[in-house]
Amino acid sequence: MSSRKMLIDGGVESAAADHYDYDLFVIGAGSGGVRASRTAAGFGAKVAICELPFHPISSEVVGGVGGTCVIRGCVPKKILVYGASFSGEFEDARNYGWELNDKTDFNWKKLLHNKTQEIIRLNGIYKRLLTNSGVKMFEGEGKVIGPNEVELTQLDGTRMSFSAKHILIATGSRAQRPNIPGKELSITSDEALSLEELPKRAVVLGGGYIAVEFASIWRGMGTSVDLFYRKELPLRGFDDEMREVVARNLEGRGIKLHPQTNLKELTKTADGIKVVTDQGEELIADVVLFATGRAPNTKRLNLEAVGVKLDKTGAVKVDEYSRTNIPSIWAVGDVTNRVNLTPVALMEGTCFAKTVFGGQPAKPDYTNVPCAVFSIPPLSVVGLNEQEAVEQAKGDILIFTSTFNPMKYTISGRQEKTIMKLVVDAETDKVLGASMCGPDAAEIMQGIAIALKCGATKAQFDSTVGIHPSAAEEFVTMRSVTRRVPAGTQPKTNL
């Protein structure tokens, strides 16, 4: 018997008995699965992981080590955001003395090639990280056939079966298309990251961060963009004031917004895709992007057959330690549909490994999780937004805001305000939430998130010396209350 220890149901038992092939078998080598397997191996567990073969566009039979974030999510998306941002930079450079040609050419195929090379490089790095951690890696499709058994179908169709003391589901999620006539003519974010040609006319359906980001990317590259969403403002769930700022910025950059509008039908024509809206409007587009949500990847895992409970969206139901109703089966990341962010999947994977193999019971902490929408310019937030704070407050809430033209734009002449906001508990002086829309918002908000995690008060913000001249210093110089929201006030939620 191995001397490895693991924590089960609050008590320490000896490690997997010799009749198990592995202490842990992980299905899915995205952010959560890779982190969980490496951390578990670091605690001395015998670990295996399986993943579908690499491809930039996911399906039920292809994926790749690194998962959505690395291959068809945050990383390639951010590369395209950087690429799209240069057009605005070129405009801003003129008043700084740079004499640029009126015609600046953009080579989409070159960016696409370089983006693909980078995700191939990262895919290789993730594979090496697993190998160097002592994790056994299999390529193929895994499914659960018992509480302690996984079946792996390899690329040639060969099936192998492995037993494991613990099984971790970390298969992530995949973009979904709404059931609209002609939906086969649309694309999802997967294809949008790998288009052969840059569209001249794009229609984007959706009001979430993916829709807003791709609208910004394509507009920055010179594409004509129409953005359709069902609500009055994009980015439902974010602070209403910030949503208004993002909408204004999108319009300011030349994106045509169509609030409270859905698509009714897509048809193929000689000139492109004809888009008909539920308002009777008609447009012609080269590309129609459906950015209307994602669904957990659980269909082919055989989970319900072995008794694992799923919710109505197909997400794996777990407790606060990421354990399913079957004691030997666990799940982390987007497949659980909790907080669907890469760093959250990393946190869940780490907590799982500590709980099961490290003798350190650890629950993921979802308070004060920062996030960013990489629109141009970006939005970044941490903690409670104003509406959430008012709903949860026992006392009054203080709102501090600062709206200003970034110093860089005073010379370039760009008319695009940055807005910052702090939400403060009037009684305790504790900062409950922070948000910013403007250049470098995500870089600034990461530091603010640490302050909120430490329970910082507004007085502590005020007593911090600013860095001058910077946009970030506004967070420590907001002295005057913009408004006081009395306890019991009905928050604006109709947006």
Secondary structure, DSSP 8 states (H G I E B T S, - for coil): ----EEEETTEEEE---TTSSEEEEEE--SHHHHHHHHHHHHTT--EEEEE--B-SS--SS-B-TTHHHHHHSHHHHHHHHHHHHHHHHHHHHGGGT----S-----HHHHHHHHHHHHHHHHHHHHHHHHHTT-EEEESEEEEEETTEEEEE-TTS-EEEEEEEEEEE---EEE-----TTGGG-B-HHHHTT-SS--SEEEEE--SHHHHHHHHHHHHTT-EEEEE-SSSSSSTTS-HHHHHHHHHHHHHTT-EEETT--EEEEEEETTEEEEEETTS-EEEESEEEE---EEES-TTS-TGGGT--B-TTS-B---TTSB-SSTTEEE-GGGG-SS--HHHHHHHHHHHHHHHHSS-------TT--EEE--SS-EEEEE--HHHHHHH-SS-EEEEEEEE--HHHHHH-----EEEEEEEETTT-BEEEEEEESTTHHHHHHHHHHHHHTT-BHHHHHTS---SS-SGGGGG---S-SEEE-TT-------
